[in-house]
């Protein structure tokens, strides 16, 4: 429950940051042709808003926060299967958010959109700020992978009833953890390929 509360507090501060970015976007679109944000800064704010809300609010709160609070209660167990892995998967996130925040202030910020597609994510458009954002997403992915493994093992090994009698929330966490475990290494591979494209011209 302590780690779940940490996730909730972390998500609360992240949603404040993400909402402030959203307010900047809406303020700049308030009037047609308004020059509240220049185009480069606008793209950077859009990118930061999307990445902060997805990786530092929605995923930590929905999976980490509610999962750590409710899954052990519904399984009638005192804690997750691997408490230290659980703590590690949380404490990687503040470092990840730190690198994401720093990337917004290096050079002109990461203005590559939330999908980070080339050519905007290539070295000719963005330098060190893009590398910091990639490092941040790698760390967030590591956090989610460890958390997903922990949830899947906990739900499989520590449940007090058969799987068909398990309530829907642990099932939803288990399925979501499986999906994260299959997709996040692909994201990490794509980010690594982008890094090699940027620095080794692959």
KEKE-3310 file (N, C-alpha, C; in steps of 0.2 Angstrom, whole numbers, plus 5000, padded with zeros to 4 digits):
npx = (5004:5010:5019:5009:5003:5013:5014:5002:5003:5014:5008:4998:5006:5012:5000:4997:5008:5006:4993:4996:5004:4994:4985:4993:4994:4980:4978:4986:4979:4968:4965:4963:4978:4986:5000:5005:5013:5028:5030:5040:5041:5028:5026:5035:5029:5017:5022:5028:5017:5009:5018:5020:5007:5004:5014:5018:5007:4994:4998:5006:4996:4985:4989:5000:4996:4982:4983:4993:4986:4974:4975:4983:4973:4962:4966:4969:4981:4996:5006:5014:5022:5036:5042:5053:5057:5045:5046:5058:5053:5045:5053:5061:5054:5053:5066:5065:5055:5062:5072:5064:5058:5070:5073:5065:5070:5082:5091:5079:5069:5059:5052:5045:5032:5020:5022:5035:5041:5052:5055:5057:5062:5075:5093:5096:5086:5084:5094:5103:5092:5083:5089:5089:5075:5073:5080:5073:5061:5065:5068:5056:5050:5057:5053:5039:5040:5046:5036:5025:5029:5030:5016:5010:5016:5012:4998:4997:5003:5000:4986:4971:4960:4953:4957:4945:4937:4941:4940:4936:4945:4958:4960:4960:4971:4981:4980:4982:4995:5002:5000:5008:5020:5023:5023:5031:5045:5046:5044:5055:5065:5062:5065:5079:5084:5081:5090:5102:5101:5102:5114:5124:5121:5113)
npy = (4994:5006:5008:5009:5021:5030:5029:5035:5048:5053:5052:5062:5074:5073:5074:5087:5094:5089:5095:5108:5110:5107:5117:5128:5124:5126:5139:5145:5142:5149:5161:5164:5163:5168:5172:5167:5156:5152:5142:5132:5130:5127:5115:5108:5109:5102:5089:5086:5087:5076:5065:5066:5064:5051:5042:5045:5049:5041:5028:5025:5028:5021:5007:5005:5012:5010:4996:4991:4994:4988:4974:4965:4966:4960:4948:4943:4944:4949:4957:4961:4949:4951:4962:4971:4972:4979:4991:4995:4997:5008:5018:5020:5028:5043:5047:5045:5054:5066:5066:5068:5080:5088:5087:5096:5108:5109:5115:5118:5111:5095:5094:5084:5078:5067:5054:5054:5052:5050:5062:5072:5068:5065:5068:5079:5088:5088:5088:5085:5085:5077:5064:5064:5063:5050:5042:5044:5038:5025:5022:5023:5013:5001:5002:4999:4986:4978:4980:4974:4961:4958:4959:4949:4937:4938:4937:4925:4916:4919:4919:4916:4909:4899:4903:4905:4910:4922:4939:4952:4963:4960:4951:4960:4967:4958:4954:4966:4968:4958:4962:4974:4968:4962:4972:4983:4980:4980:4994:4998:4993:5000:5013:5011:5008:5021:5029:5023:5027:5040:5043:5034:5033:5023)
npz = (5000:5003:4992:4982:4987:4985:4971:4968:4973:4965:4953:4954:4955:4943:4934:4937:4931:4917:4915:4916:4904:4895:4897:4892:4879:4875:4878:4869:4857:4858:4852:4834:4825:4835:4845:4856:4860:4851:4835:4837:4851:4854:4848:4856:4869:4866:4864:4877:4885:4880:4883:4896:4902:4898:4901:4914:4922:4918:4916:4928:4939:4936:4934:4943:4955:4958:4956:4965:4977:4977:4971:4980:4991:4985:4982:4995:5001:5010:5004:4988:4977:4975:4984:4984:4971:4967:4974:4967:4954:4956:4960:4949:4941:4946:4942:4928:4925:4929:4919:4908:4910:4910:4897:4891:4893:4887:4874:4862:4867:4865:4851:4844:4843:4850:4846:4841:4829:4815:4802:4812:4824:4821:4821:4814:4817:4831:4845:4860:4868:4863:4865:4879:4881:4875:4884:4895:4892:4890:4903:4909:4903:4908:4921:4920:4914:4924:4934:4928:4927:4941:4945:4937:4942:4955:4955:4949:4958:4971:4974:4982:4978:4964:4947:4939:4949:4952:4955:4943:4943:4947:4936:4925:4928:4926:4913:4907:4911:4905:4891:4892:4895:4883:4873:4878:4877:4863:4860:4867:4859:4847:4851:4854:4841:4835:4842:4837:4824:4825:4830:4824:4811:4805)
capx = (5000:5015:5021:5003:5002:5018:5012:4996:5006:5018:5003:4995:5010:5012:4995:4997:5012:5003:4987:4998:5005:4988:4983:4997:4991:4973:4979:4989:4974:4962:4963:4967:4984:4989:5007:5007:5019:5031:5029:5044:5039:5021:5027:5038:5024:5012:5026:5029:5010:5007:5022:5019:5001:5003:5019:5019:5000:4989:5001:5008:4991:4980:4992:5004:4993:4976:4985:4996:4982:4968:4976:4984:4967:4957:4969:4969:4988:4999:5010:5016:5026:5042:5041:5059:5055:5039:5049:5062:5049:5042:5059:5064:5050:5055:5072:5063:5052:5067:5075:5059:5058:5076:5074:5061:5073:5088:5090:5072:5064:5058:5046:5044:5026:5020:5024:5042:5042:5057:5061:5057:5066:5082:5098:5096:5081:5085:5101:5104:5085:5079:5092:5086:5068:5073:5083:5067:5056:5068:5068:5049:5048:5060:5049:5033:5041:5047:5030:5021:5031:5028:5009:5008:5018:5008:4991:4997:5006:4997:4979:4968:4955:4955:4957:4939:4933:4945:4936:4938:4950:4965:4961:4961:4978:4985:4979:4986:5002:5004:5001:5013:5026:5024:5024:5036:5052:5046:5045:5063:5069:5061:5069:5086:5085:5081:5097:5108:5100:5104:5122:5128:5118:5111)
capy = (5000:5012:5009:5011:5028:5033:5030:5040:5055:5054:5053:5068:5079:5073:5077:5094:5096:5088:5099:5115:5110:5107:5124:5132:5123:5129:5146:5147:5141:5153:5165:5162:5167:5170:5171:5166:5151:5151:5135:5127:5129:5124:5107:5105:5108:5096:5083:5085:5085:5069:5060:5066:5061:5044:5038:5047:5049:5036:5021:5024:5028:5015:5001:5005:5015:5005:4989:4990:4995:4983:4967:4961:4965:4955:4941:4942:4943:4955:4961:4958:4943:4954:4969:4975:4974:4983:4997:4997:4999:5014:5023:5022:5033:5050:5048:5045:5061:5071:5067:5071:5087:5092:5087:5101:5114:5108:5117:5121:5106:5090:5096:5079:5075:5062:5048:5054:5049:5054:5065:5077:5065:5064:5072:5086:5093:5089:5086:5081:5085:5070:5059:5064:5060:5043:5039:5044:5033:5019:5021:5022:5006:4997:5002:4995:4979:4975:4980:4969:4954:4957:4958:4943:4932:4939:4935:4918:4912:4921:4920:4911:4905:4897:4908:4907:4913:4928:4945:4955:4968:4956:4948:4965:4969:4952:4954:4972:4967:4953:4966:4978:4964:4960:4978:4988:4978:4983:5001:4999:4991:5006:5019:5010:5009:5028:5031:5021:5031:5047:5044:5030:5034:5017)
capz = (5000:5003:4985:4979:4988:4981:4964:4967:4974:4959:4947:4956:4953:4935:4931:4937:4925:4911:4914:4914:4897:4891:4897:4887:4872:4874:4878:4862:4852:4860:4846:4828:4823:4842:4845:4863:4859:4844:4833:4840:4858:4854:4847:4862:4874:4864:4865:4884:4888:4879:4886:4904:4904:4896:4905:4921:4925:4917:4918:4935:4943:4934:4935:4949:4961:4960:4956:4972:4983:4976:4970:4987:4995:4982:4983:5002:5003:5013:4999:4982:4977:4975:4986:4982:4963:4967:4975:4961:4948:4957:4961:4943:4938:4947:4938:4922:4924:4929:4912:4903:4912:4908:4890:4888:4894:4884:4867:4861:4869:4861:4847:4839:4843:4855:4842:4840:4822:4811:4803:4817:4829:4819:4824:4811:4820:4838:4848:4866:4871:4860:4868:4886:4881:4874:4890:4900:4890:4892:4911:4911:4900:4912:4927:4918:4913:4931:4938:4925:4929:4948:4945:4934:4946:4961:4953:4948:4963:4978:4974:4987:4975:4957:4942:4937:4954:4954:4953:4937:4943:4946:4929:4921:4929:4924:4905:4905:4912:4899:4885:4893:4894:4876:4869:4880:4873:4856:4861:4869:4853:4842:4854:4853:4834:4834:4845:4832:4818:4826:4832:4820:4804:4803)
cpx = (5004:5017:5015:5002:5007:5017:5006:4999:5010:5013:5000:5000:5012:5006:4994:5002:5009:4997:4990:5001:4999:4985:4987:4995:4985:4974:4982:4984:4968:4960:4966:4973:4988:4996:5010:5013:5021:5030:5033:5043:5033:5022:5031:5033:5019:5016:5026:5022:5008:5011:5021:5013:5001:5008:5020:5012:4996:4992:5003:5001:4986:4983:4995:5000:4987:4978:4988:4991:4977:4970:4978:4977:4962:4960:4970:4976:4991:5002:5011:5021:5033:5042:5047:5059:5050:5042:5054:5058:5046:5048:5062:5060:5052:5061:5070:5059:5057:5070:5071:5058:5064:5076:5069:5064:5080:5087:5083:5067:5063:5051:5045:5037:5026:5022:5031:5044:5048:5053:5062:5062:5073:5087:5098:5091:5082:5091:5100:5097:5082:5083:5090:5079:5068:5076:5077:5062:5059:5067:5060:5047:5051:5055:5042:5034:5042:5040:5025:5023:5029:5020:5007:5010:5014:5001:4991:4998:5002:4990:4976:4962:4957:4954:4950:4934:4936:4940:4940:4944:4957:4966:4963:4969:4983:4985:4983:4993:5005:5005:5007:5020:5028:5025:5030:5043:5052:5047:5052:5067:5068:5065:5077:5088:5085:5088:5102:5107:5103:5111:5126:5126:5116:5104)
cpy = (5006:5013:5012:5019:5032:5035:5035:5047:5057:5056:5060:5074:5079:5075:5084:5097:5095:5093:5106:5115:5110:5114:5129:5131:5126:5136:5149:5146:5145:5158:5163:5166:5170:5168:5170:5161:5151:5144:5130:5125:5126:5116:5104:5104:5103:5089:5081:5083:5078:5064:5060:5063:5054:5040:5040:5049:5043:5029:5020:5024:5022:5008:5001:5007:5010:4998:4987:4990:4989:4976:4963:4961:4960:4948:4939:4940:4949:4959:4958:4953:4946:4961:4974:4977:4979:4990:5000:5000:5006:5019:5024:5028:5041:5052:5049:5052:5066:5072:5070:5078:5091:5092:5093:5108:5114:5110:5120:5116:5101:5091:5091:5076:5069:5055:5048:5051:5053:5057:5070:5074:5064:5069:5079:5091:5094:5085:5082:5081:5079:5064:5058:5061:5053:5040:5039:5039:5026:5017:5019:5015:5000:4996:4998:4988:4975:4975:4975:4962:4953:4956:4951:4937:4932:4936:4928:4914:4913:4921:4914:4907:4903:4903:4910:4910:4920:4934:4948:4960:4965:4953:4954:4967:4964:4953:4961:4972:4963:4958:4971:4974:4962:4966:4983:4986:4980:4990:5002:4998:4997:5012:5018:5011:5017:5031:5029:5025:5038:5048:5039:5029:5027:5017)
cpz = (5000:4996:4981:4980:4985:4974:4963:4968:4968:4953:4948:4953:4945:4932:4931:4932:4919:4910:4913:4907:4893:4891:4893:4880:4870:4874:4871:4856:4853:4855:4840:4826:4830:4842:4852:4864:4852:4842:4836:4847:4858:4853:4853:4868:4872:4866:4873:4887:4887:4883:4894:4906:4903:4901:4912:4925:4924:4919:4925:4940:4942:4936:4942:4955:4963:4960:4963:4978:4982:4975:4976:4991:4992:4982:4990:5004:5006:5009:4993:4982:4978:4978:4984:4975:4963:4968:4970:4956:4949:4957:4954:4940:4940:4943:4931:4920:4925:4922:4907:4904:4909:4900:4887:4889:4890:4876:4866:4863:4863:4857:4842:4839:4848:4852:4841:4834:4819:4805:4809:4823:4827:4822:4820:4813:4828:4840:4854:4869:4869:4864:4875:4886:4879:4880:4895:4898:4891:4899:4912:4908:4905:4919:4925:4917:4920:4935:4935:4927:4937:4948:4943:4939:4953:4960:4952:4954:4970:4979:4979:4984:4968:4953:4940:4942:4956:4951:4947:4937:4943:4939:4924:4922:4926:4916:4903:4906:4907:4893:4886:4892:4887:4871:4871:4877:4866:4856:4862:4863:4848:4844:4853:4845:4832:4836:4840:4826:4819:4827:4827:4813:4801:4799)
residu = (UNK:UNK:UNK:UNK:UNK:UNK:UNK:UNK:UNK:UNK:UNK:UNK:UNK:UNK:UNK:UNK:UNK:UNK:UNK:UNK:UNK:UNK:UNK:UNK:UNK:UNK:UNK:UNK:UNK:UNK:UNK:UNK:UNK:UNK:UNK:UNK:UNK:UNK:UNK:UNK:UNK:UNK:UNK:UNK:UNK:UNK:UNK:UNK:UNK:UNK:UNK:UNK:UNK:UNK:UNK:UNK:UNK:UNK:UNK:UNK:UNK:UNK:UNK:UNK:UNK:UNK:UNK:UNK:UNK:UNK:UNK:UNK:UNK:UNK:UNK:UNK:UNK:UNK:UNK:UNK:UNK:UNK:UNK:UNK:UNK:UNK:UNK:UNK:UNK:UNK:UNK:UNK:UNK:UNK:UNK:UNK:UNK:UNK:UNK:UNK:UNK:UNK:UNK:UNK:UNK:UNK:UNK:UNK:UNK:UNK:UNK:UNK:UNK:UNK:UNK:UNK:UNK:UNK:UNK:UNK:UNK:UNK:UNK:UNK:UNK:UNK:UNK:UNK:UNK:UNK:UNK:UNK:UNK:UNK:UNK:UNK:UNK:UNK:UNK:UNK:UNK:UNK:UNK:UNK:UNK:UNK:UNK:UNK:UNK:UNK:UNK:UNK:UNK:UNK:UNK:UNK:UNK:UNK:UNK:UNK:UNK:UNK:UNK:UNK:UNK:UNK:UNK:UNK:UNK:UNK:UNK:UNK:UNK:UNK:UNK:UNK:UNK:UNK:UNK:UNK:UNK:UNK:UNK:UNK:UNK:UNK:UNK:UNK:UNK:UNK:UNK:UNK:UNK:UNK:UNK:UNK:UNK:UNK:UNK:UNK:UNK:UNK)
# end
